Amino acid sequence: MYGAANAAVNLGNARTALGRYQEAYKAYGVALTLFSTLNDGVGQADAGMNMGIALRRLGDFVEAEAHLKDALVASTDPLSP
């Protein structure tokens, strides 16, 4: 499952590089779901941060801020691997 989660992040990165931010957001969402299932706080933080960046580029600053705050919490979770 880690492979699928990492692949989803990489797909999101490719779509971001192409300027396809809505598609990138969806790919990062898949990664976030997978990392959450794996209880991987670092992966959750990475996917959530990237979701926030995609939303920021789409102009949705309120939702971007929410994802970035969630990413910060996930990255500082003492139970994160």
Buried (B, 14 or more C-beta within 10 A) or exposed (E): EEEEBBBBBEBBBEBBEEEBBEBBBBBBBBBBBBBBEBEBBEBBBBBBBBBBBBBBBBEBEEBBEBBBEBBBEBBEBEEBE
